[in-house]
């Protein structure tokens, strides 16, 4: 009670300071402006002329907020200067030299407008209202289209525009993230950013308890064709939660600012999966409502495994040889209802409800042979059926208040999220002859709840400075019940005494406050510094062990980012400190013994890890090629990683758990290039090279401390190409190779993935159909992993049969008109809890496991 009271008092004090600050700051001034990427920076000739104007929507006669203005040399078309319109559509270019120019005005959803301008020395040219028209084509209906580069480089993030990905249509978010630079996604859907799986994934700037439970499972519930952009934030500012040592991935789904009624129908069918989505929206005047649903089924997913495993316990060497044949099938769905309403000209309210459902079943038949000191001791079989069921509800209410001063705003955001997760398995225990001997059942039900409230305030200071500060409170509760039951070939189940039974009760409350300051010099250096403090209160216990000795802790998180454009090359330098709290998967003490030779169990006593991140990046447009190269270093103390030890009670078994092992270093580079070969063909390629070292101490099966270390390179890369043709035809191809990954006790095998797709738009632009194929030349991929220590060695192969073909269809119904874009209330940005990162190939499908009973 004292902890909760403290958090409320802290948040109330922050809220009061925000109110006081708003009363003190004047309501006037002009927004800060900065050069567009690619401008000449301080190398641009200076003068004393001036250009100003107001950007207006030609249809609605309303100002267009934040349109981009570029001043180009008329003879060479090279950038000379640039700016951005404020929320009233006004812009100003100062200190322009005399000459002849082209003024180019661009904004997503509008046709680019170019104006020829001749300036004399000292001239102040006021263009007045400059009308730009929507790029929507008015047929029987209105379809809004906007052209954007595949990759965009922003001050604090890299943005991948996914809305033209025709090959991923009918798939899920995993298919899209595989194509995003800096990211790697394995065949189980586990996402890494620069080699680290310690990342936070947000959906429209919002967290969800389903993300906390499993990132890979959550991505399967997001339809690929509803994703507009993916933002990769490698050096988060103080405004973001301190959680996520590797960085933040923000998935932005498609939204619109249309008036009227619309309904989109999307469908797809293939040999390994099918989908159906319905999304509708209605807007009139100040209010709007959206209603959508998406369902996806997967089937014909086959997995085969082999395992050779040796363990040494009490002088006895046990060899395990195991084979497994399995399959999986599942239904995934996501449904949402949203409202937004303009309370006044400068106030808006947004609310929404999202429900996600997962019904995933895996089945695997295992055959296990054990050898003691070279002599076969037993042969047994095990038929396992695992069920992973969940229902997630997210409810948000957000308020935004803007002021007369451009970019000055105050927001309050709330979010309640609840995830009911059932992760059970049933196993038939067979003799060597295949006769049913016993039956085993593991029941693991979890309830994850959290409530978040935050307030943010920002205001410009003069024309080149921005001040931001705010506060946040997170109240989280996790309950996990786990027990094992045993039965004979027939009859009722009874409690299995030799297996762990109990409940984990985990309370985690977080109080946070931050402040950040941005300063742009006259020579267009941009500096952004911030400081954030977070205090975490933990109250954890299990019915077996009682109170857990996990103490409260606080952390001060600084961040510094700087950028400068010199002769068309943008340089960025960043440093930040991050905290990584253990996730729910790592904490859950339930034993995943679906495969008794490969057991996974969490550790409720885990402490957070602290990471220092350093980054230098360069980006430049070279004629028709955009190049981005980044170099980074990462030093993590108290690193959380998987540790494997032989069991001292189960013959030949290896137990995988999570420990704070010590220190981890990672150094590397990411290189990305996008080439506009022609106006209709784009080619992109990327490569990631990372060198990792891990050192620490772990306890073996006899509770003896051992020093462990490992190091090596992690290399991955890919190539993609996209082309558009006449009569609405388009094509796309993508290929990716992931090398083996360094782990504390060995290496996990790499894999490859490729896909091609074609698409045909109908003449009336109401709909389209497409065909896509993935891994169509390969019968299977093999992931070979080799792990070892002084007491065990493990060689496993996972054979993935993922050849796929699918047909997709989409159609739009309804009549819409275009409305000018308008700012909406911000949403909670809760970047929290660590993913287990294990996926099916570590402790799940590895060595013939099913993934059933995986700690969540």
C-alpha positions in Angstrom: 0.0 0.0 0.0 2.9 2.4 0.8 4.5 1.7 -2.5 1.3 2.5 -4.5 0.7 5.6 -2.4 4.2 6.8 -3.1 3.7 6.4 -6.8 0.5 8.3 -6.8 2.1 11.2 -4.8 5.0 11.3 -7.2 2.7 11.4 -10.2 0.5 14.0 -8.6 3.5 16.2 -8.0 4.6 15.9 -11.6 1.1 16.6 -12.8 1.1 19.8 -10.6 4.4 20.9 -12.1 3.0 20.5 -15.6 0.0 22.7 -14.8 2.2 25.3 -13.3 4.6 25.2 -16.3 1.7 25.7 -18.8 0.6 28.8 -16.8 4.1 30.3 -16.9 4.9 29.8 -20.6 3.6 32.6 -23.0 1.2 31.7 -25.7 2.9 33.1 -28.8 6.0 32.9 -30.9 6.9 30.8 -33.9 7.9 27.2 -34.3 11.5 26.1 -34.6 12.5 25.3 -38.1 15.3 23.1 -39.4 16.7 22.2 -42.7 15.4 19.2 -44.6 17.7 16.2 -45.0 20.0 16.8 -48.0 20.2 20.6 -47.7 23.5 22.2 -47.9 23.6 23.2 -44.3 26.1 25.9 -43.3 27.7 25.6 -46.8 24.6 27.3 -48.4 25.3 30.9 -49.6 23.6 33.4 -47.2 21.8 36.5 -48.2 19.2 39.0 -46.9 16.1 37.9 -48.9 13.1 36.3 -47.4 10.3 34.0 -48.6 7.0 33.3 -46.7 3.6 31.9 -47.3 0.7 29.7 -46.0 0.0 26.2 -47.3 -3.7 25.6 -48.0 -5.7 22.5 -48.9 -7.3 23.4 -52.3 -10.5 21.4 -51.5 -11.2 22.3 -47.9 -9.5 25.7 -47.8 -7.9 24.7 -44.5 -4.2 25.0 -43.6 -2.0 22.0 -44.2 0.0 21.3 -41.0 3.7 20.5 -41.2 4.1 20.4 -44.9 7.7 20.2 -46.1 9.2 23.1 -48.1 12.4 22.8 -50.1 14.2 25.5 -51.9 16.0 24.1 -55.0 18.6 25.7 -57.3 16.7 26.1 -60.6 19.7 25.2 -62.7 21.0 22.2 -60.8 17.9 21.1 -58.8 20.1 20.8 -55.8 18.7 21.7 -52.3 19.6 25.2 -51.1 17.4 25.6 -48.1 14.3 24.1 -46.4 11.8 24.4 -43.7 8.5 23.0 -42.4 5.1 24.6 -42.1 3.7 25.1 -38.6 0.2 23.9 -37.5 -1.3 26.9 -39.2 0.3 26.1 -42.5 2.7 29.1 -42.3 6.4 28.9 -43.3 9.3 31.3 -43.6 12.7 31.0 -45.2 15.2 33.6 -44.0 18.6 34.7 -45.2 18.1 33.5 -48.7 20.6 34.7 -51.4 19.5 36.4 -54.6 18.9 34.1 -57.5 16.4 31.9 -59.4 14.9 28.9 -57.5 12.2 26.3 -57.5 10.1 26.1 -54.3 8.9 22.6 -53.8 6.0 21.8 -51.4 5.4 18.2 -50.4 3.2 16.4 -47.9 1.9 12.8 -47.8 -1.5 12.5 -49.4 -1.0 15.6 -51.5 0.4 16.3 -55.0 3.8 17.9 -55.0 3.7 21.6 -56.1 6.6 23.4 -57.5 6.8 27.3 -57.9 9.5 29.1 -59.9 10.9 32.1 -57.9 13.3 34.9 -58.8 14.7 36.8 -55.8 16.5 40.1 -55.8 18.9 41.2 -53.1 17.0 42.2 -49.9 13.6 41.2 -51.3 10.9 40.0 -48.9 8.6 37.7 -51.0 5.2 36.9 -49.5 3.5 34.1 -51.6 0.3 34.4 -49.6 -2.0 31.3 -49.7 -0.4 28.5 -51.7 -2.9 25.9 -52.6 -2.0 22.2 -52.9 -4.4 19.5 -54.0 -5.0 16.0 -52.7 -3.4 13.2 -54.6 -6.6 11.2 -54.2 -8.2 10.2 -57.5 -11.9 11.0 -57.6 -13.8 8.2 -59.3 -16.9 6.5 -57.8 -14.9 6.6 -54.6 -11.9 8.4 -53.2 -8.6 6.5 -52.7 -5.8 8.4 -50.9 -2.3 7.5 -52.0 1.0 9.1 -51.0 4.5 8.4 -52.3 7.3 8.0 -49.8 10.8 6.6 -49.9 11.1 3.0 -48.8 13.5 4.1 -46.1 13.4 7.5 -44.3 16.1 8.8 -42.0 14.8 10.9 -39.1 16.5 12.7 -36.2 16.1 9.8 -33.8 14.9 6.8 -35.8 14.9 4.9 -39.1 11.5 4.5 -40.8 10.5 1.6 -43.1 7.4 2.4 -45.2 5.7 -1.0 -45.5 2.4 0.0 -47.1 3.6 -1.0 -50.6 4.8 -4.5 -49.6 2.8 -6.6 -52.0 4.5 -9.9 -51.1 3.6 -9.7 -47.5 -0.1 -9.3 -48.1 -2.0 -12.1 -46.5 0.8 -12.6 -44.0 1.5 -11.0 -40.6 3.8 -8.5 -39.0 6.7 -11.1 -39.0 6.8 -11.0 -42.8 7.2 -7.2 -42.8 9.8 -7.0 -40.0 12.1 -9.4 -41.9 12.6 -6.6 -44.5 13.3 -3.8 -42.1 17.0 -2.7 -41.9 18.8 -3.3 -38.6 16.3 -6.1 -37.7 16.6 -9.8 -37.9 13.7 -12.2 -37.5 14.3 -16.0 -37.1 11.9 -18.7 -38.4 10.0 -18.7 -35.0 9.3 -15.0 -35.2 11.8 -13.9 -32.6 13.0 -10.3 -33.4 16.6 -9.0 -32.8 17.8 -5.4 -33.2 21.5 -5.3 -33.9 21.9 -8.8 -32.5 20.0 -8.1 -29.3 16.5 -9.5 -28.5 16.3 -7.1 -25.5 13.9 -4.8 -27.3 10.5 -3.2 -26.8 7.8 -3.6 -29.5 5.0 -1.0 -29.5 1.8 -0.9 -31.7 0.8 2.7 -32.6 3.0 3.9 -29.7 1.1 1.6 -27.3 2.2 -1.4 -25.3 0.2 -4.5 -24.6 0.4 -7.4 -22.2 0.4 -9.7 -25.1 3.7 -8.2 -26.1 5.0 -8.9 -22.6 3.9 -12.5 -22.8 5.5 -13.2 -26.2 6.7 -10.9 -29.0 6.7 -13.6 -31.6 3.1 -14.7 -30.8 1.9 -11.1 -30.8 3.3 -10.4 -34.2 1.3 -13.2 -35.7 -1.9 -11.3 -34.7 -1.1 -8.2 -36.7 -2.0 -8.4 -40.4 0.8 -7.4 -42.7 -1.4 -5.3 -45.1 -2.6 -3.1 -42.2 1.0 -1.9 -41.3 1.9 1.5 -42.7 5.4 2.0 -41.2 7.9 0.4 -38.9 10.0 2.8 -36.8 13.4 1.5 -35.5 14.6 3.7 -32.6 18.2 2.8 -31.8 18.9 5.7 -29.4 15.7 6.5 -27.5 15.5 9.9 -25.8 14.6 10.5 -22.2 10.9 10.7 -23.2 10.8 6.9 -23.7 10.8 4.4 -21.0 14.3 3.3 -19.9 13.3 -0.3 -20.7 14.8 -2.0 -23.7 18.6 -2.2 -23.9 18.6 -3.0 -27.6 16.2 -0.2 -28.7 12.5 0.2 -29.6 10.4 -1.0 -32.6 7.2 1.0 -33.1 4.7 -0.6 -35.6 2.3 2.1 -37.0 -0.9 0.8 -38.6 -2.8 2.5 -41.4 -5.0 5.4 -40.4 -6.8 8.0 -42.4 -8.4 11.5 -42.1 -11.3 10.8 -44.4 -14.9 12.0 -44.1 -17.7 9.6 -44.8 -18.1 5.8 -44.7 -15.7 3.1 -45.9 -15.3 -0.6 -45.7 -12.2 -2.6 -46.7 -12.3 -6.4 -47.3 -9.1 -8.3 -47.4 -8.8 -12.1 -47.9 -6.1 -14.6 -48.7 -5.8 -18.4 -49.0 -2.7 -20.5 -49.3 -1.3 -24.0 -48.7 -0.1 -23.1 -45.2 -2.5 -20.4 -44.1 -5.6 -18.3 -44.8 -6.9 -14.9 -43.7 -9.9 -12.7 -43.7 -10.0 -9.0 -42.6 -12.8 -6.4 -42.5 -12.1 -2.8 -41.5 -14.6 0.0 -41.6 -14.6 3.6 -40.6 -17.1 6.5 -40.4 -16.3 10.1 -39.9 -18.5 13.2 -39.9 -17.7 16.6 -38.5 -15.8 16.5 -35.2 -16.1 12.8 -34.5 -15.2 9.4 -36.0 -15.4 5.7 -35.3 -13.5 2.8 -36.6 -14.4 -0.9 -36.4 -12.2 -3.7 -37.6 -11.5 -7.4 -37.4 -8.8 -9.7 -38.7 -8.6 -13.5 -38.5 -5.8 -15.8 -39.7 -5.5 -19.6 -39.6 -2.3 -21.6 -40.1 -2.1 -25.2 -40.9 0.2 -27.8 -42.7 3.1 -26.6 -40.6 5.5 -29.6 -40.1 8.5 -29.7 -37.9 11.1 -32.5 -37.5 13.9 -32.6 -35.0 16.9 -34.7 -34.0 18.9 -34.4 -30.8 22.2 -35.9 -29.6 22.9 -34.9 -26.0 25.5 -36.0 -23.5 25.5 -35.1 -19.8 27.9 -36.1 -17.0 26.4 -36.2 -13.4 28.1 -38.0 -10.5 30.6 -39.7 -12.7 27.9 -41.2 -15.0 27.9 -40.2 -18.7 24.4 -40.3 -20.2 23.8 -40.1 -24.0 20.4 -39.1 -25.2 19.4 -39.7 -28.8 16.1 -38.4 -29.7 13.9 -37.8 -32.8 10.6 -36.0 -33.1 7.9 -35.5 -35.7 5.4 -32.8 -35.2 2.9 -30.3 -36.6 1.2 -27.2 -35.5 -2.0 -25.3 -36.3 -3.6 -22.2 -35.0 -6.2 -19.4 -35.2 -5.2 -15.8 -34.5 -7.5 -12.8 -34.4 -7.5 -9.1 -33.5 -10.6 -6.9 -33.3 -10.7 -3.2 -32.5 -13.2 -0.4 -31.9 -12.0 3.2 -31.8 -13.4 6.7 -31.3 -12.0 10.2 -31.6 -13.8 13.5 -31.0 -12.7 17.1 -31.2 -13.9 18.7 -27.9 -12.8 22.1 -29.2 -10.5 23.6 -31.8 -7.5 22.9 -29.6 -8.7 19.8 -27.7 -9.2 16.3 -28.7 -10.2 13.0 -27.1 -9.3 9.5 -28.3 -10.5 6.2 -27.0 -10.2 2.6 -28.1 -10.7 -1.0 -27.3 -8.6 -3.8 -28.8 -9.1 -7.5 -28.3 -6.6 -10.1 -29.5 -7.1 -13.9 -29.4 -4.7 -16.8 -30.0 -5.5 -20.5 -30.2 -2.3 -22.3 -31.1 -1.8 -26.1 -30.8 1.3 -28.1 -31.5 1.6 -31.9 -31.6 4.8 -33.9 -31.5 5.8 -37.6 -31.2 9.1 -38.1 -29.6 11.2 -41.3 -29.5 14.0 -41.2 -26.9 16.9 -43.7 -26.4 19.2 -43.4 -23.3 22.7 -44.8 -23.0 24.6 -45.0 -19.7 28.4 -45.2 -20.0 27.9 -46.5 -23.6 25.2 -49.1 -22.7 21.6 -48.6 -23.8 19.4 -48.3 -20.7 16.0 -47.5 -22.0 13.8 -46.7 -25.0 10.6 -44.7 -24.7 8.0 -42.7 -26.6 6.1 -39.6 -25.8 3.2 -38.1 -27.7 2.7 -34.5 -26.7 -0.2 -32.1 -27.4 0.5 -28.5 -26.3 -2.1 -25.7 -26.2 -1.2 -22.0 -26.2 -4.4 -20.0 -25.6 -4.8 -16.3 -24.8 -7.2 -13.4 -24.8 -5.9 -9.9 -24.6 -7.9 -6.7 -23.9 -6.4 -3.2 -24.3 -8.5 -0.1 -23.3 -7.1 3.4 -23.8 -8.3 6.9 -23.2 -6.1 9.9 -24.3 -6.5 13.7 -24.1 -4.5 16.3 -26.1 -4.5 20.1 -25.6 -2.7 22.3 -28.0 -2.0 26.0 -27.6 -1.6 29.1 -29.7 2.1 28.8 -29.7 3.0 26.2 -32.4 4.2 22.8 -31.1 3.2 23.7 -27.5 1.0 20.9 -26.2 -0.1 19.0 -23.1 -1.4 15.4 -23.1 -2.7 12.9 -20.6 -2.8 9.2 -21.6 -4.2 6.1 -19.8 -4.1 2.4 -20.7 -5.5 -0.7 -19.1 -4.3 -4.0 -20.5 -5.1 -7.6 -19.5 -3.9 -10.9 -20.8 -5.3 -14.2 -19.8 -2.9 -16.9 -21.0 -3.3 -20.7 -20.7 -0.2 -22.7 -21.6 -0.8 -26.4 -21.0 0.4 -29.7 -22.4 -0.9 -33.3 -22.3 1.6 -36.2 -22.8 1.0 -39.9 -23.4 4.0 -41.8 -22.0 4.8 -44.9 -24.2 6.9 -48.0 -23.7 9.6 -48.9 -26.1 7.1 -51.1 -27.9 4.6 -48.2 -28.2 2.2 -49.3 -25.4 0.5 -46.5 -23.3 1.9 -46.6 -19.8 1.0 -43.3 -18.2 -0.4 -39.9 -18.9 0.9 -36.5 -17.7 -0.6 -33.1 -17.7 0.9 -29.7 -17.0 -1.5 -26.9 -16.3 -0.1 -23.3 -16.4 -2.6 -20.4 -16.3 -1.4 -16.8 -16.2 -3.1 -13.5 -15.7 -1.1 -10.4 -16.6 -2.7 -7.0 -15.7 -1.3 -3.5 -15.9 -2.6 0.1 -15.6 -0.6 3.1 -16.9 -1.1 6.8 -16.6 1.2 9.4 -18.0 1.3 13.1 -18.7 3.6 14.9 -21.1 4.2 18.6 -21.8 6.3 20.3 -24.5 6.9 23.9 -25.5 9.3 25.7 -27.9 11.7 28.2 -26.4 12.4 30.9 -28.9 12.8 29.6 -32.4 15.5 27.0 -32.0 14.9 25.3 -28.7 12.4 22.7 -27.4 11.7 21.7 -23.8 9.8 18.5 -22.9 9.0 17.0 -19.5 6.5 14.6 -18.0 5.8 11.8 -15.6 4.4 8.2 -15.6 3.1 5.5 -13.3 2.8 1.8 -14.2 1.0 -0.6 -11.9 1.6 -4.2 -12.9 0.4 -7.6 -11.4 1.3 -11.1 -12.6 -0.3 -14.3 -11.3 0.9 -17.7 -12.6 -0.6 -21.0 -11.4 1.3 -24.2 -12.3 0.8 -27.8 -11.4 1.5 -31.3 -12.7 -1.0 -34.2 -12.8 -0.4 -37.9 -13.5 -2.7 -40.7 -14.5 -2.5 -44.3 -15.6 -3.5 -45.5 -19.1 -7.1 -44.8 -18.0 -8.9 -43.2 -15.0 -8.7 -39.8 -13.4 -5.6 -37.5 -12.9 -4.0 -37.0 -9.5 -1.3 -34.5 -8.4 2.2 -35.6 -9.3 4.1 -35.2 -6.1 7.6 -35.2 -7.6 6.9 -32.2 -9.8 6.7 -28.5 -8.7 3.3 -27.1 -7.9 2.4 -23.6 -6.8 1.7 -20.0 -7.7 3.8 -17.0 -8.5 2.5 -13.6 -7.4 4.5 -10.7 -8.8 3.7 -7.0 -8.2 5.8 -4.5 -10.1 5.1 -0.8 -9.8 7.1 1.9 -11.6 7.3 5.7 -11.0 9.1 7.8 -13.6 9.8 11.4 -14.4 11.8 12.9 -17.3 13.0 16.1 -18.9 14.7 16.7 -22.3 16.0 19.7 -24.1 16.6 20.2 -27.9 18.8 23.0 -29.3 19.5 23.8 -32.9 22.4 26.2 -33.6 22.6 28.7 -36.5 24.9 26.4 -38.3 22.3 23.7 -38.0 23.8 21.4 -35.4 21.0 19.7 -33.5 21.7 18.6 -29.9 19.1 16.7 -27.8 19.9 15.8 -24.2 17.7 14.4 -21.5 17.5 12.8 -18.1 15.0 10.2 -16.8 14.6 8.7 -13.4 12.7 5.5 -12.8 12.1 3.7 -9.5 10.8 0.2 -9.4 9.0 -1.4 -6.5 8.7 -5.2 -6.4 6.7 -7.5 -4.2 7.1 -11.1 -5.3 6.4 -14.5 -3.7 5.6 -18.1 -4.5 3.5 -20.5 -2.6 6.4 -22.9 -2.5 9.3 -20.6 -1.4 7.4 -17.7 0.2 8.8 -14.2 -0.1 11.4 -13.7 -2.9 14.4 -11.5 -2.1 14.0 -9.1 -5.0 14.6 -5.6 -3.8 13.4 -2.2 -5.0 15.7 -0.3 -7.2 16.1 3.1 -8.9 18.0 4.1 -12.0 19.0 7.4 -13.5 19.0 7.3 -17.3 20.9 10.0 -19.3 20.6 10.3 -23.1 22.5 12.5 -25.6 21.9 12.7 -29.4 23.5 15.1 -31.9 23.2 15.5 -35.6 24.7 17.6 -38.4 24.4 17.7 -42.2 27.5 18.6 -44.0 27.4 18.7 -47.9 24.5 16.4 -48.0 25.8 13.8 -45.5 24.0 13.6 -42.2 26.0 12.5 -39.2 24.4 11.3 -36.0 26.1 10.6 -32.6 24.2 9.1 -29.7 24.7 7.8 -26.2 22.1 6.5 -23.8 21.9 4.3 -20.7 19.1 1.7 -20.6 17.6 -0.7 -18.1 16.2 -4.2 -18.9 13.9 -5.6 -16.4 13.3 -9.4 -16.5 10.2 -10.3 -18.5 7.3 -12.5 -17.5 8.7 -15.4 -19.4 12.0 -15.3 -17.5 10.2 -15.1 -14.1 7.7 -17.9 -14.4 8.9 -20.9 -12.3 6.7 -23.4 -14.2 8.7 -26.3 -15.6 8.3 -26.7 -19.3 8.8 -30.5 -19.4 6.9 -31.3 -22.5 10.2 -32.8 -23.6 11.6 -34.2 -20.4 15.1 -34.3 -21.9 15.0 -30.5 -22.5 13.3 -28.6 -19.7 12.8 -24.9 -19.5 12.1 -23.0 -16.2 12.1 -19.3 -15.2 13.8 -17.6 -12.3 11.6 -15.2 -10.2 14.7 -13.8 -8.5 16.2 -12.2 -11.6 17.5 -8.7 -11.3 17.6 -6.0 -14.1 20.4 -5.5 -16.5 22.0 -2.1 -17.2 23.3 -1.2 -20.7 25.4 1.6 -22.0 24.8 2.2 -25.8 27.1 4.2 -28.2 26.2 4.9 -31.8 27.6 6.8 -34.8 25.7 6.8 -38.1 26.0 8.4 -41.5 23.5 8.7 -44.3 23.7 10.3 -47.7 21.9 10.4 -51.1 24.3 9.7 -53.9 22.4 10.4 -57.1 19.7 7.7 -57.1 21.1 5.8 -54.1 20.4 6.3 -50.4 23.1 4.9 -48.1 23.0 4.5 -44.4 25.9 3.1 -42.3 25.9 2.9 -38.5 28.6 1.8 -36.0 27.7 0.9 -32.5 28.9 -0.4 -29.2 26.9 -1.9 -26.3 28.2 -2.8 -22.8 25.7 -4.7 -20.6 26.2 -5.5 -16.9 24.2 -8.1 -15.0 23.2 -9.5 -18.4 20.1 -11.8 -18.5 20.7 -14.8 -20.7 19.8 -18.5 -21.0 21.9 -21.0 -19.0 21.8 -24.7 -19.4 22.9 -27.3 -16.7 22.4 -31.1 -16.5 19.6 -32.3 -14.2 20.8 -34.1 -11.1 17.4 -36.0 -10.7 16.2 -36.7 -14.3 18.5 -39.0 -16.2 20.2 -37.3 -19.2 18.0 -34.2 -19.0 19.3 -30.6 -19.6 17.5 -27.8 -17.7 17.5 -24.3 -19.4 16.8 -21.3 -17.1 17.6 -17.6 -17.1 20.4 -16.0 -15.0 22.2 -12.7 -14.5 25.5 -14.0 -15.9 27.8 -11.0 -15.7 29.0 -8.8 -18.6 28.2 -8.8 -22.3 29.8 -6.7 -25.0 28.6 -6.2 -28.6 30.3 -4.1 -31.4 29.1 -3.9 -34.9 28.0 -2.2 -38.1 24.8 -2.0 -40.1 24.9 -1.0 -43.7 21.8 -0.3 -45.9 21.5 0.9 -49.4 18.4 1.7 -51.5 18.9 2.2 -55.3 16.2 3.8 -57.5 17.3 2.0 -60.6 14.5 3.6 -62.6 11.4 5.5 -61.7 9.6 2.2 -61.4 12.2 -0.2 -60.0 13.8 0.0 -56.5 16.6 -2.3 -55.3 17.7 -2.5 -51.7 20.4 -4.4 -49.8 21.5 -4.6 -46.2 24.2 -6.3 -44.1 24.7 -6.6 -40.3 28.0 -7.6 -38.8 28.2 -7.9 -35.0 31.0 -9.2 -32.7 29.7 -10.3 -29.3 31.5 -11.4 -26.1 29.9 -12.9 -23.0 31.5 -13.6 -19.6 30.1 -14.6 -16.3 29.6 -17.1 -13.5 27.0 -19.9 -13.3 26.2 -22.7 -11.0 26.5 -26.3 -12.3 24.3 -29.3 -11.3 26.3 -29.6 -8.0 25.9 -25.9 -7.1 29.6 -25.3 -7.9 30.4 -21.9 -9.5 31.9 -22.0 -13.0 33.4 -19.2 -15.1 32.0 -19.2 -18.6 32.8 -17.1 -21.6 32.1 -17.1 -25.4 32.6 -14.8 -28.3 32.2 -14.7 -32.1 30.6 -12.9 -35.1 26.9 -12.7 -35.9 26.4 -12.0 -39.6 23.2 -11.5 -41.6 22.1 -9.7 -44.7 19.4 -9.5 -47.4 18.3 -8.1 -50.8 14.9 -6.9 -51.9 13.6 -5.4 -55.2 10.3 -3.9 -56.2 8.9 -2.9 -59.6 5.7 -1.3 -60.9 4.4 -1.8 -64.5 1.6 -0.6 -66.7 -2.1 -1.4 -66.2 -1.7 -1.7 -62.4 0.8 -4.6 -62.3 3.6 -4.8 -59.8 6.2 -7.3 -58.6 8.4 -7.8 -55.5 11.2 -10.1 -54.4 13.0 -10.5 -51.1 15.8 -12.8 -49.8 17.5 -13.0 -46.4 20.3 -15.0 -44.8 21.0 -15.3 -41.1 24.3 -16.7 -39.9 24.7 -18.7 -36.7 24.2 -16.8 -33.5 26.7 -16.7 -30.6 25.2 -17.8 -27.2 26.9 -18.1 -23.8 27.3 -21.9 -24.2 27.6 -22.3 -27.9 26.0 -21.2 -31.2 22.5 -21.4 -32.6 22.3 -22.3 -36.3 21.4 -19.9 -39.0 18.8 -20.1 -41.8 17.6 -18.5 -45.0 14.3 -17.1 -46.3 13.0 -15.7 -49.6 9.7 -14.7 -51.2 8.4 -13.3 -54.4 5.0 -11.8 -55.2 2.9 -10.1 -57.9 -0.1 -7.8 -57.7 -2.7 -6.5 -60.0 -4.8 -3.4 -59.2 -8.3 -3.2 -60.7 -8.8 -0.3 -63.2 -11.2 1.5 -60.9 -8.6 1.2 -58.0 -11.3 -0.3 -55.8 -9.4 -3.5 -55.3 -6.6 -5.8 -56.2 -5.5 -9.4 -56.3 -2.1 -11.0 -55.9 0.0 -14.1 -55.7 3.0 -14.8 -53.4 5.4 -17.7 -52.9 8.0 -18.3 -50.2 10.9 -20.8 -50.1 9.4 -22.5 -53.1 12.7 -23.9 -54.3 13.5 -25.6 -50.9 11.9 -28.6 -49.4 13.1 -27.6 -46.0 15.6 -25.5 -44.0 17.8 -27.0 -41.3 18.8 -25.1 -38.1 21.8 -26.8 -36.6 22.7 -25.7 -33.0 25.7 -26.8 -31.0 25.8 -26.1 -27.2 28.3 -27.3 -24.7 30.0 -26.9 -21.3 32.2 -28.9 -19.0 29.3 -31.1 -18.0 27.2 -31.5 -21.2 27.2 -31.2 -25.0 24.1 -30.8 -27.2 23.8 -31.0 -31.0 20.3 -30.5 -32.3 18.7 -30.1 -35.8 15.4 -28.5 -36.4 14.0 -29.1 -39.9 11.5 -26.4 -41.0 9.1 -27.2 -43.9 7.9 -23.8 -44.8 7.4 -23.8 -48.5 4.3 -21.6 -49.1 2.0 -20.2 -51.8 -1.0 -17.9 -51.3 -3.6 -15.9 -53.3 -4.8 -12.6 -51.9 -7.7 -10.4 -52.7 -8.9 -6.9 -51.4 -11.8 -4.6 -52.2 -12.9 -1.2 -51.0 -16.5 -0.2 -50.5 -17.8 3.3 -49.6 -17.6 6.9 -50.6 -15.1 9.1 -48.8 -13.9 12.7 -49.1 -10.5 14.0 -48.0 -10.2 16.1 -44.8 -7.0 17.9 -43.7 -4.8 16.0 -41.3 -5.3 16.9 -37.7 -3.3 16.1 -34.5 -5.0 13.5 -32.3 -4.4 12.8 -28.6 -1.2 10.9 -27.9 -1.3 7.4 -26.6 0.6 5.7 -23.8 4.1 4.8 -24.8 4.9 1.9 -22.5 8.2 0.3 -23.5 8.4 -2.4 -20.9 9.5 -6.0 -20.0 11.9 -8.3 -21.6 11.1 -11.0 -24.1 12.5 -14.5 -23.4 13.9 -14.5 -27.0 14.0 -18.3 -26.9 11.3 -19.1 -29.5 10.7 -22.6 -30.6 14.4 -23.5 -31.2 15.6 -23.1 -27.7 13.9 -25.2 -25.1 10.7 -25.3 -27.3 11.2 -27.2 -30.5 14.9 -27.7 -29.9 15.7 -31.4 -29.3 12.1 -32.4 -30.1 10.3 -30.2 -27.7 6.9 -28.9 -28.5 6.9 -25.5 -26.9 4.0 -26.5 -24.6 4.2 -25.3 -21.1 6.7 -22.6 -22.1 7.0 -20.1 -19.2 5.2 -16.9 -20.0 
